[in-house]
Amino acid sequence: MTNQKVDERGAWGNQVEFFLSCVGYAVGLGNIWRFPYLCFRNGGGAFLIPYVLMLALVGLPVFFLELAFGQFASLGPISIWRVNPLFKGIGYASVCVSTMVAIYYNVVIAYALYYLMVSLVSFDNNVPWATCGNSWNSDYCINNLTLIEDSMNATQKLNIQLGRMNVSCVENTITNYGLPYENLTYNFVKKNLTECSYESLYKTSSEEYFTNFVLRLNEVDNIGGIGEISPKLTVTLLIAWIFIFFSLMKGVKSSGKVIYFTATFPYLVLVILLVRGLTLEGYKKGIEFYIIPKWEQLANPRPWIDAASQIFYSLGPAFGSLITMSSYNKFKNNCYRDAILVATINCGTSVFAGFVIFSVLGFMAHITGRDVQDVATSGPGLVFIAYPEGIARMPFPPIWAFLFFFMLLLLGMSSQFGMVEGVISALSDEFPGVLRRYKTYWVFFVCMTLFLLGLTNVTQGGIWVLTLMNDYSGSYGILFIAFCELVALMWSYGLTNFCDDVEMMLGFRPNIFWKATWTVISPLIVLAIMVASVVKFVPSAYGDYVFEDWAQGVGWVLVAIPVLCIIVVAIIQLVRYGGFKAATTPLDSWGPAEEENRTGRYSSAFKRANRDFHVADNNGYVSEEHLPEEKNGHPPVEMTEITMDEKM
């Protein structure tokens, strides 16, 4: 590839832009809404042990591998498989998964954008989810439930408890017991009249605001009838995609400038929210629940599976985005250092975010009289119900709401940049003559297409579609892609060849740790996660609503798409190249993009020598009698040991 073509493809303005883009991509919504919940569910501080181990054994090795792979060839996730044409389907599979995830991920960003706008216009008043009595609230909406405290006498406790019950149900039940009304006691009512309680029907004002007003989920019955499109969410979704378009319209030249703000400002907001959280009553209760180790939990396989899954999905390998971002690097960039720093920052951000979240959850538990585990949750339920509920009970809630949702918006956008750019660059590298020439139109087409495909997620039942896509599209397929990638590079292309490529870039060979994790440890862990995920399979659900079997079938279709990409393309390549050996041999065009970096076995002189003097002995050495002679005073091209595959 000529220098002109490389320039047309684009490059980072400087090394900082690449580093911040990697940080922004890796640190996303999962660090806020998933890690803290997994931590408290799997032994608190003890969870950090499997988490750090999985970071070292699978997360960091695959992260470094993809950065080095993309930087070496300066190609997108499809074209880069000229290194091993048989596995080109991995590139298409990555694009499919990134497309599916980008569709629903931007809907979550649209939710955050809507809450952000509402918070902004509420600066003169309170946030709308702080109160009951609105048009979207039901009779079971509660704000301040009177707490039953130990200091109360029996009569006070009984009256409060009876006030939470259906009177007719209570009368009918005690009649069956033959017990006069005046002889009721608090303990009897609490133990025997639970079916008469309204408590299971109570909803917080923040939950009803999100469910009944933002989503209008109460107006539909099941995922088979998702209802009409929400105008307000459609507008926010369109705004989110327009922002993505303007950020990516010039490729990394534009996104690299935006990332300075989107990747760094969330940390300032996290610090501000932590300081505020540590000033709230009950914060210690939440922090203790978050960090106090429960060592016995480590004997259970669940924390280890969760740790590996969280590390893997958080760092984001196998989406093609890391390969894309590193492909815009200079050939000699120290991606080894970048990989270690980004992975460490990602891990540290997750732990830090846990303190931010649980300080507020401890405050909520304190003022509602509930245990922390009763208010802790993950996913949309945390960021759009539980945390906003805590914000609503703070002084000046619109300010804290604005900061929180602004942080969510930036975290989501930074990750979305990487995924969408991966899709755009992958296809641009495959069809450069058209797509690079009309880059702006191509980016606009991709963004608007993904916007239209995302409209099913902003219907009244759209959260169900979003949940189904989240549970299936970014799970098993990603693991399968990563496993195939490791096999293709380490066992087909060869560990030695890959280490040679890394040494050519960085000036040193990967040590035994990287070799062991790339070839054995990481593939086995990824395979173990896949098996454990299937064995412990839980049908997709939203809250207590488990989706119907046909919907689960649609989810498995989403899983099958990337898997079929790899299998079908492999079959096509076997036929196209006439066999396994030829299909797994790197193409002549494989290697560094710029001619000045194509040295050693990638130099044109070396390849001419291999073509002209291909007679070799059985050990794979070019015979000495066929070595090129010195010409015009220049020494012959240095010949090194080559494999039979390299001579094809």
Long-range contacts (C-beta under 8 A, 24 or more apart in sequence): 1-74, 1-589, 1-593, 1-594, 2-595, 3-594, 3-595, 5-432, 5-593, 6-74, 6-593, 6-594, 8-432, 8-436, 9-74, 9-328, 9-428, 9-429, 9-432, 9-436, 10-250, 10-251, 10-252, 10-253, 10-328, 11-252, 11-328, 11-329, 11-330, 12-252, 12-256, 12-328, 12-329, 13-252, 13-253, 13-256, 13-257, 15-329, 15-330, 15-333, 16-260, 17-252, 17-256, 17-257, 17-259, 17-260, 18-256, 18-325, 18-326, 18-328, 18-329, 18-333, 18-338, 19-338, 19-341, 19-342, 20-259, 20-260, 20-263, 20-264, 21-252, 21-255, 21-256, 21-259, 21-263, 21-325, 21-414, 21-417, 21-418, 22-67, 22-322, 22-325, 22-338, 22-342, 23-263, 23-342, 23-345, 23-346, 23-414, 24-259, 24-262, 24-263, 24-411, 24-414, 24-415, 24-417, 24-418, 25-316, 25-321, 25-322, 25-325, 25-414, 25-415, 25-417, 25-418, 25-419, 26-314, 26-315, 26-316, 26-342, 26-343, 26-345, 26-346, 26-415, 27-263, 27-266, 27-345, 27-346, 27-349, 27-411, 27-414, 27-415, 28-314, 28-316, 28-411, 28-412, 28-414, 28-415, 29-105, 29-108, 29-383, 29-408, 29-411, 29-412, 29-415, 30-310, 30-313, 30-314, 31-314, 31-346, 31-349, 31-350, 31-353, 31-411, 32-353, 32-357, 32-382, 32-383, 32-408, 32-411, 33-378, 33-379, 33-380, 33-382, 33-383, 34-310, 34-378, 34-379, 35-310, 35-314, 35-350, 35-351, 35-353, 35-354, 36-290, 36-350, 36-353, 36-354, 36-357, 36-358, 36-378, 37-376, 37-377, 37-378, 37-382, 38-306, 38-307, 38-310, 38-378, 39-290, 39-351, 39-354, 40-289, 40-290, 40-358, 40-372, 40-373, 40-376, 41-306, 42-297, 42-300, 42-302, 42-303, 42-306, 42-307, 43-293, 43-294, 43-295, 43-296, 43-297, 43-298, 43-303, 44-289, 44-290, 44-291, 44-292, 44-293, 44-294, 45-291, 45-292, 45-293, 46-293, 46-294, 46-295, 46-297, 46-298, 46-303, 47-297, 47-303, 47-306, 47-307, 48-351, 49-298, 50-298, 50-303, 50-304, 50-306, 50-307, 50-308, 51-307, 51-310, 51-311, 51-347, 52-347, 53-307, 54-304, 54-307, 54-308, 54-310, 54-311, 54-312, 54-525, 55-311, 55-343, 55-347, 57-517, 57-521, 57-522, 57-525, 58-308, 58-311, 58-312, 58-517, 58-521, 58-522, 58-525, 58-526, 59-311, 59-312, 59-314, 59-315, 59-317, 59-343, 60-315, 60-339, 60-340, 60-343, 61-514, 61-517, 61-518, 61-521, 61-522, 62-312, 62-315, 62-317, 62-318, 62-482, 62-485, 62-486, 62-522, 62-526, 63-315, 63-317, 63-322, 63-339, 63-342, 63-343, 64-335, 64-336, 64-339, 64-340, 64-514, 65-317, 65-485, 65-486, 65-489, 65-518, 66-317, 66-318, 66-322, 66-323, 66-326, 66-485, 67-322, 67-325, 67-326, 67-335, 67-338, 67-339, 68-326, 68-335, 68-336, 68-498, 68-501, 68-502, 68-505, 68-506, 69-323, 69-326, 69-489, 70-322, 70-323, 70-324, 70-325, 70-326, 70-327, 70-329, 71-326, 71-327, 71-329, 71-331, 71-333, 71-335, 71-505, 72-331, 72-501, 72-502, 72-504, 72-505, 72-592, 73-327, 73-590, 73-591, 73-592, 73-593, 74-327, 74-328, 74-329, 74-331, 74-592, 74-593, 74-594, 75-323, 75-327, 75-429, 75-593, 76-320, 76-323, 76-324, 76-327, 76-422, 76-425, 76-426, 76-427, 76-428, 76-429, 76-430, 77-320, 77-323, 77-324, 77-422, 77-425, 77-426, 78-426, 78-427, 78-429, 78-430, 79-426, 79-429, 79-430, 80-323, 80-327, 81-488, 82-586, 82-587, 82-589, 82-590, 83-489, 83-493, 83-586, 83-587, 83-590, 84-488, 84-489, 84-492, 84-493, 84-584, 84-586, 85-573, 85-576, 85-577, 85-583, 85-584, 85-585, 85-587, 86-488, 86-492, 86-570, 86-573, 86-574, 86-577, 86-580, 86-583, 86-584, 87-484, 87-485, 87-488, 87-492, 87-566, 87-570, 88-569, 88-573, 89-565, 89-566, 89-567, 89-568, 89-569, 89-570, 89-573, 90-481, 90-484, 90-485, 90-488, 90-566, 91-320, 91-426, 92-562, 92-565, 92-566, 92-569, 93-477, 93-480, 93-481, 93-561, 93-562, 93-563, 93-565, 93-566, 94-318, 94-319, 94-320, 94-323, 94-422, 94-426, 94-481, 94-562, 95-320, 95-422, 95-423, 95-426, 95-427, 96-477, 96-561, 96-562, 96-565, 97-318, 97-319, 97-473, 97-474, 97-477, 97-478, 97-481, 97-562, 98-319, 98-320, 98-321, 98-419, 98-420, 98-422, 98-423, 99-423, 99-450, 100-469, 100-473, 100-474, 100-558, 100-561, 101-319, 101-419, 101-469, 101-473, 101-474, 102-416, 102-419, 102-420, 102-423, 102-450, 103-450, 103-453, 103-454, 103-457, 103-469, 104-454, 104-457, 104-465, 104-466, 104-469, 104-470, 104-473, 105-412, 105-415, 105-416, 105-419, 106-237, 106-240, 106-241, 106-244, 106-412, 106-416, 106-450, 106-451, 106-454, 107-233, 107-237, 107-454, 107-457, 107-458, 107-462, 107-466, 108-380, 108-412, 108-466, 109-240, 109-408, 109-409, 109-412, 109-413, 109-416, 110-233, 110-236, 110-237, 110-239, 110-240, 110-458, 111-214, 111-233, 111-236, 111-380, 111-384, 112-383, 112-405, 112-408, 112-409, 112-412, 113-236, 113-239, 113-240, 113-405, 113-409, 114-214, 114-232, 114-233, 114-236, 115-214, 115-384, 115-388, 115-401, 115-405, 116-402, 116-405, 116-406, 116-409, 117-236, 118-401, 119-398, 119-401, 119-402, 119-405, 120-398, 120-402, 122-398, 122-401, 123-398, 123-399, 123-402, 125-398, 126-392, 126-397, 126-398, 127-388, 127-391, 127-392, 127-397, 127-398, 127-401, 128-209, 128-213, 129-205, 129-206, 129-209, 129-210, 129-388, 129-389, 129-392, 130-205, 130-206, 130-392, 130-393, 130-397, 131-205, 132-205, 132-208, 134-209, 134-213, 136-208, 136-209, 136-212, 136-213, 137-205, 137-208, 137-212, 138-203, 138-208, 138-212, 140-198, 140-201, 140-202, 140-203, 141-202, 141-203, 141-204, 141-205, 141-208, 142-202, 142-203, 142-204, 142-205, 143-204, 143-205, 145-202, 145-368, 145-369, 147-368, 147-369, 148-369, 149-369, 154-185, 154-186, 157-186, 158-184, 158-185, 158-186, 158-189, 161-186, 161-189, 161-190, 162-189, 164-197, 164-198, 164-199, 165-189, 165-193, 165-196, 165-197, 165-198, 166-196, 166-197, 166-198, 169-193, 169-195, 169-196, 170-196, 204-385, 204-389, 205-389, 205-392, 206-384, 206-385, 206-386, 206-388, 206-389, 206-392, 207-385, 207-389, 209-388, 210-380, 210-384, 210-385, 210-388, 214-384, 215-460, 215-462, 215-463, 216-460, 217-460, 217-461, 217-463, 219-460, 220-460, 220-461, 222-461, 222-464, 222-545, 222-548, 223-461, 223-464, 223-465, 223-468, 223-547, 223-548, 223-551, 224-548, 224-550, 224-551, 225-461, 226-456, 226-459, 226-460, 226-461, 226-462, 226-464, 226-465, 227-459, 227-460, 227-461, 228-459, 228-460, 229-455, 229-458, 229-459, 230-458, 230-459, 230-460, 230-462, 233-458, 233-462, 234-455, 234-458, 237-451, 237-454, 237-455, 237-457, 237-458, 238-451, 240-413, 241-447, 241-448, 241-450, 241-451, 242-447, 243-413, 244-413, 244-416, 244-417, 244-420, 244-447, 245-443, 245-444, 245-447, 247-413, 247-417, 248-417, 248-420, 248-421, 248-424, 248-443, 248-447, 249-439, 249-440, 249-443, 249-444, 250-439, 250-440, 251-328, 251-421, 251-424, 251-425, 251-439, 252-325, 252-328, 252-421, 255-417, 255-421, 258-417, 259-414, 259-417, 261-410, 262-410, 262-413, 262-414, 262-417, 263-410, 263-414, 265-407, 265-410, 266-407, 266-410, 266-411, 266-414, 267-349, 269-403, 269-404, 269-406, 269-407, 270-349, 270-352, 270-353, 270-356, 270-407, 272-403, 273-356, 273-360, 273-400, 273-403, 273-404, 273-407, 274-352, 274-355, 274-356, 274-359, 276-394, 276-400, 277-355, 277-356, 277-359, 277-360, 277-363, 278-359, 280-359, 280-360, 280-362, 280-363, 280-394, 281-363, 281-366, 281-367, 282-362, 282-363, 282-364, 282-365, 282-366, 282-367, 283-359, 283-360, 283-362, 283-363, 284-362, 285-362, 285-365, 285-366, 285-372, 286-358, 286-359, 286-360, 286-361, 286-362, 286-363, 286-365, 286-372, 287-355, 287-358, 287-359, 287-362, 288-362, 289-358, 289-361, 289-362, 289-372, 289-373, 289-376, 290-354, 290-355, 290-358, 291-354, 301-532, 305-529, 305-532, 305-533, 305-536, 308-525, 308-528, 308-529, 309-529, 309-533, 310-350, 311-347, 312-478, 312-479, 312-482, 312-526, 312-529, 313-474, 313-478, 314-346, 314-350, 315-342, 315-343, 315-346, 316-415, 316-418, 317-482, 317-485, 318-478, 318-479, 318-481, 318-482, 318-485, 319-418, 319-419, 319-422, 319-478, 320-422, 320-423, 320-426, 321-418, 321-419, 321-421, 321-422, 322-418, 323-422, 324-418, 324-421, 324-422, 324-425, 324-426, 325-418, 325-421, 325-422, 327-425, 331-505, 331-592, 331-593, 331-594, 331-597, 332-505, 332-506, 333-505, 334-506, 335-505, 335-506, 336-506, 357-382, 357-387, 360-387, 360-390, 360-391, 361-386, 361-387, 361-390, 363-390, 363-393, 364-389, 364-390, 364-393, 367-393, 380-463, 381-543, 383-408, 420-446, 420-447, 420-450, 463-542, 464-542, 464-545, 464-547, 464-551, 467-540, 467-541, 467-542, 468-540, 468-547, 468-551, 468-554, 468-555, 469-555, 469-558, 471-540, 471-555, 472-540, 472-555, 472-556, 472-558, 472-559, 473-555, 473-558, 473-559, 475-533, 475-559, 476-530, 476-533, 476-534, 476-559, 477-558, 477-559, 477-561, 477-562, 477-563, 478-562, 479-526, 479-529, 479-530, 479-533, 480-530, 480-562, 480-563, 480-566, 481-562, 481-566, 482-526, 483-523, 483-526, 483-527, 483-530, 484-566, 486-518, 486-519, 486-522, 486-523, 486-526, 487-523, 489-518, 490-518, 490-519, 490-523, 491-519, 492-584, 493-584, 493-586, 494-643, 495-519, 500-600, 500-601, 504-592, 504-597, 504-599, 504-600, 581-645, 581-648, 582-648, 584-645, 585-645, 585-646, 585-648, 586-645, 586-646, 600-638, 600-640, 601-640, 601-642, 601-646, 603-637, 605-637, 606-637, 606-638, 606-639, 609-637, 609-639, 610-642, 610-646, 610-647, 614-647, 616-644, 616-647, 620-644, 620-647
